Amino acid sequence: MSAGHDDPFGHVKDSSVFEFPEFVSEFFGSHVLKLPLIENVPIIGSFQITKFMVLQVVAALLTIVIFRGLASRVRGGKPVSGAWWNFWEAVALFVRDEVVRPSIGYPHQHDHGAGHGHDNHGHAADHGHAHAVVSTDHGGAAALHVAPATKTQVEVGHPADRYLPFIWSVFFYILFCNLLGAFPFLGSATADTAVTGALALMAFLYVVKCGSEQSGFVGFWKSLVPHMDLPGPIAFFLIPMLWTIEVVGLLIKHCVLAVRLFANMLGGHTVISVFLLFIAQSADHGSVWWLVTPASTIGQLSIGLLELFVAFLQAYVFSLLTSLFISMAVNPH
């Protein structure tokens, strides 16, 4: 969709151009920056680079640059210094300590003694599932390990930390896409269902991957319906029905991830556009314009500040719900 120059909703619509204020033409010769169209490539055809594609690449680069810089500063246990790096470290630790660890907890251990009062004595069963194992080194310090599906023990601070790279990536990628939407003349990529749908699809595939690593691929899908002691004829009809409902529910939950993010980002920018339309519509009525313009400007600034909060909130909500879905996958009972 092409955003026209006078289209107040161009901020939430994808386009093949970036439109800037008229004074920008003094530097670039035009206030319109046209994005390239890739032609004469048999595989791609007439593939068009769009505004939202560029903004998503910028968001991904910001995520990589900032957190590679932060990682280099904390490597070796060194404390982070500087307000800029401390801010991003605090946000990352908040996601870890308040979202991922409490939501996912300790993945369910599929040992034979579970639910029967038996102790597995700290040993991981040899069937390829993830287990939390506490061991003691020669100095007497306790270390917490996770034995993932590869049967190799990986030392982590908490079993749920193995899911942190994905949750962190999703959180900060969405956050930067949202924040870029706060800049005039750019755009909000997360106000497009194609973008939020792709994010929700990646979350769904990751949830299936985590559940399959924990219980096996077939075991994950079977675990959607808990074990029930039912007579044969009733089980024959009821269990497939419940399984179908659970599978559909799993798909709907991830679709809601996409719709929730899209609707919240679209709604805020739409309200701002409406305030701008009030000013434009009253331009031909002098006395009304002097009343409408200050009120609309104040309203627009207030909604803009709220949008900054919503940018963080929606990244948090998407990450929290994804963590809960992972928890349900790795803790099937």
ZIBELRA-V411417 format. One record per residue. N is the residue number from 0. RES is the residue in one letter. PHI is phi as a letter, one per 20 degrees, with the letter a starting at -180 (* if undefined). Layout:
n=N res=RES phi=PHI
n=N res=RES phi=PHI
This chain:
n=0 res=M phi=*
n=1 res=S phi=e
n=2 res=A phi=e
n=3 res=G phi=f
n=4 res=H phi=f
n=5 res=D phi=d
n=6 res=D phi=e
n=7 res=P phi=f
n=8 res=F phi=e
n=9 res=G phi=f
n=10 res=H phi=f
n=11 res=V phi=d
n=12 res=K phi=d
n=13 res=D phi=f
n=14 res=S phi=b
n=15 res=S phi=e
n=16 res=V phi=c
n=17 res=F phi=d
n=18 res=E phi=d
n=19 res=F phi=c
n=20 res=P phi=g
n=21 res=E phi=f
n=22 res=F phi=f
n=23 res=V phi=f
n=24 res=S phi=f
n=25 res=E phi=f
n=26 res=F phi=e
n=27 res=F phi=d
n=28 res=G phi=n
n=29 res=S phi=b
n=30 res=H phi=e
n=31 res=V phi=d
n=32 res=L phi=d
n=33 res=K phi=e
n=34 res=L phi=e
n=35 res=P phi=f
n=36 res=L phi=d
n=37 res=I phi=e
n=38 res=E phi=d
n=39 res=N phi=m
n=40 res=V phi=d
n=41 res=P phi=g
n=42 res=I phi=f
n=43 res=I phi=e
n=44 res=G phi=m
n=45 res=S phi=e
n=46 res=F phi=f
n=47 res=Q phi=d
n=48 res=I phi=f
n=49 res=T phi=d
n=50 res=K phi=g
n=51 res=F phi=f
n=52 res=M phi=f
n=53 res=V phi=f
n=54 res=L phi=f
n=55 res=Q phi=f
n=56 res=V phi=f
n=57 res=V phi=f
n=58 res=A phi=f
n=59 res=A phi=f
n=60 res=L phi=f
n=61 res=L phi=f
n=62 res=T phi=f
n=63 res=I phi=f
n=64 res=V phi=f
n=65 res=I phi=f
n=66 res=F phi=e
n=67 res=R phi=f
n=68 res=G phi=f
n=69 res=L phi=f
n=70 res=A phi=f
n=71 res=S phi=f
n=72 res=R phi=e
n=73 res=V phi=e
n=74 res=R phi=f
n=75 res=G phi=n
n=76 res=G phi=n
n=77 res=K phi=f
n=78 res=P phi=f
n=79 res=V phi=e
n=80 res=S phi=c
n=81 res=G phi=o
n=82 res=A phi=f
n=83 res=W phi=f
n=84 res=W phi=f
n=85 res=N phi=f
n=86 res=F phi=f
n=87 res=W phi=f
n=88 res=E phi=f
n=89 res=A phi=f
n=90 res=V phi=f
n=91 res=A phi=f
n=92 res=L phi=f
n=93 res=F phi=f
n=94 res=V phi=f
n=95 res=R phi=f
n=96 res=D phi=e
n=97 res=E phi=d
n=98 res=V phi=d
n=99 res=V phi=f
n=100 res=R phi=f
n=101 res=P phi=f
n=102 res=S phi=f
n=103 res=I phi=e
n=104 res=G phi=m
n=105 res=Y phi=d
n=106 res=P phi=g
n=107 res=H phi=g
n=108 res=Q phi=e
n=109 res=H phi=e
n=110 res=D phi=e
n=111 res=H phi=f
n=112 res=G phi=e
n=113 res=A phi=f
n=114 res=G phi=n
n=115 res=H phi=c
n=116 res=G phi=m
n=117 res=H phi=e
n=118 res=D phi=d
n=119 res=N phi=e
n=120 res=H phi=l
n=121 res=G phi=m
n=122 res=H phi=d
n=123 res=A phi=e
n=124 res=A phi=f
n=125 res=D phi=e
n=126 res=H phi=c
n=127 res=G phi=n
n=128 res=H phi=e
n=129 res=A phi=e
n=130 res=H phi=b
n=131 res=A phi=e
n=132 res=V phi=c
n=133 res=V phi=d
n=134 res=S phi=c
n=135 res=T phi=c
n=136 res=D phi=e
n=137 res=H phi=f
n=138 res=G phi=e
n=139 res=G phi=n
n=140 res=A phi=e
n=141 res=A phi=e
n=142 res=A phi=c
n=143 res=L phi=d
n=144 res=H phi=c
n=145 res=V phi=c
n=146 res=A phi=e
n=147 res=P phi=f
n=148 res=A phi=f
n=149 res=T phi=e
n=150 res=K phi=m
n=151 res=T phi=e
n=152 res=Q phi=e
n=153 res=V phi=d
n=154 res=E phi=f
n=155 res=V phi=c
n=156 res=G phi=f
n=157 res=H phi=b
n=158 res=P phi=g
n=159 res=A phi=f
n=160 res=D phi=f
n=161 res=R phi=f
n=162 res=Y phi=e
n=163 res=L phi=f
n=164 res=P phi=g
n=165 res=F phi=f
n=166 res=I phi=f
n=167 res=W phi=f
n=168 res=S phi=f
n=169 res=V phi=f
n=170 res=F phi=g
n=171 res=F phi=f
n=172 res=Y phi=f
n=173 res=I phi=f
n=174 res=L phi=g
n=175 res=F phi=f
n=176 res=C phi=f
n=177 res=N phi=f
n=178 res=L phi=f
n=179 res=L phi=f
n=180 res=G phi=f
n=181 res=A phi=e
n=182 res=F phi=e
n=183 res=P phi=f
n=184 res=F phi=m
n=185 res=L phi=d
n=186 res=G phi=r
n=187 res=S phi=d
n=188 res=A phi=f
n=189 res=T phi=f
n=190 res=A phi=e
n=191 res=D phi=d
n=192 res=T phi=f
n=193 res=A phi=f
n=194 res=V phi=f
n=195 res=T phi=f
n=196 res=G phi=f
n=197 res=A phi=f
n=198 res=L phi=f
n=199 res=A phi=f
n=200 res=L phi=f
n=201 res=M phi=f
n=202 res=A phi=f
n=203 res=F phi=f
n=204 res=L phi=f
n=205 res=Y phi=f
n=206 res=V phi=f
n=207 res=V phi=f
n=208 res=K phi=f
n=209 res=C phi=f
n=210 res=G phi=f
n=211 res=S phi=f
n=212 res=E phi=f
n=213 res=Q phi=e
n=214 res=S phi=d
n=215 res=G phi=n
n=216 res=F phi=f
n=217 res=V phi=f
n=218 res=G phi=f
n=219 res=F phi=f
n=220 res=W phi=f
n=221 res=K phi=f
n=222 res=S phi=f
n=223 res=L phi=f
n=224 res=V phi=d
n=225 res=P phi=f
n=226 res=H phi=f
n=227 res=M phi=c
n=228 res=D phi=e
n=229 res=L phi=c
n=230 res=P phi=f
n=231 res=G phi=g
n=232 res=P phi=f
n=233 res=I phi=f
n=234 res=A phi=f
n=235 res=F phi=f
n=236 res=F phi=e
n=237 res=L phi=f
n=238 res=I phi=f
n=239 res=P phi=g
n=240 res=M phi=f
n=241 res=L phi=f
n=242 res=W phi=f
n=243 res=T phi=f
n=244 res=I phi=f
n=245 res=E phi=f
n=246 res=V phi=f
n=247 res=V phi=f
n=248 res=G phi=f
n=249 res=L phi=f
n=250 res=L phi=f
n=251 res=I phi=f
n=252 res=K phi=g
n=253 res=H phi=f
n=254 res=C phi=f
n=255 res=V phi=f
n=256 res=L phi=g
n=257 res=A phi=f
n=258 res=V phi=f
n=259 res=R phi=f
n=260 res=L phi=f
n=261 res=F phi=g
n=262 res=A phi=f
n=263 res=N phi=f
n=264 res=M phi=f
n=265 res=L phi=f
n=266 res=G phi=f
n=267 res=G phi=f
n=268 res=H phi=f
n=269 res=T phi=f
n=270 res=V phi=f
n=271 res=I phi=f
n=272 res=S phi=f
n=273 res=V phi=f
n=274 res=F phi=f
n=275 res=L phi=f
n=276 res=L phi=f
n=277 res=F phi=g
n=278 res=I phi=f
n=279 res=A phi=f
n=280 res=Q phi=f
n=281 res=S phi=e
n=282 res=A phi=f
n=283 res=D phi=e
n=284 res=H phi=c
n=285 res=G phi=g
n=286 res=S phi=f
n=287 res=V phi=f
n=288 res=W phi=g
n=289 res=W phi=f
n=290 res=L phi=e
n=291 res=V phi=f
n=292 res=T phi=f
n=293 res=P phi=f
n=294 res=A phi=f
n=295 res=S phi=f
n=296 res=T phi=f
n=297 res=I phi=f
n=298 res=G phi=f
n=299 res=Q phi=f
n=300 res=L phi=f
n=301 res=S phi=f
n=302 res=I phi=f
n=303 res=G phi=f
n=304 res=L phi=f
n=305 res=L phi=f
n=306 res=E phi=f
n=307 res=L phi=f
n=308 res=F phi=f
n=309 res=V phi=f
n=310 res=A phi=g
n=311 res=F phi=f
n=312 res=L phi=f
n=313 res=Q phi=f
n=314 res=A phi=f
n=315 res=Y phi=f
n=316 res=V phi=f
n=317 res=F phi=f
n=318 res=S phi=f
n=319 res=L phi=f
n=320 res=L phi=f
n=321 res=T phi=f
n=322 res=S phi=f
n=323 res=L phi=f
n=324 res=F phi=f
n=325 res=I phi=f
n=326 res=S phi=g
n=327 res=M phi=f
n=328 res=A phi=f
n=329 res=V phi=e
n=330 res=N phi=c
n=331 res=P phi=f
n=332 res=H phi=d
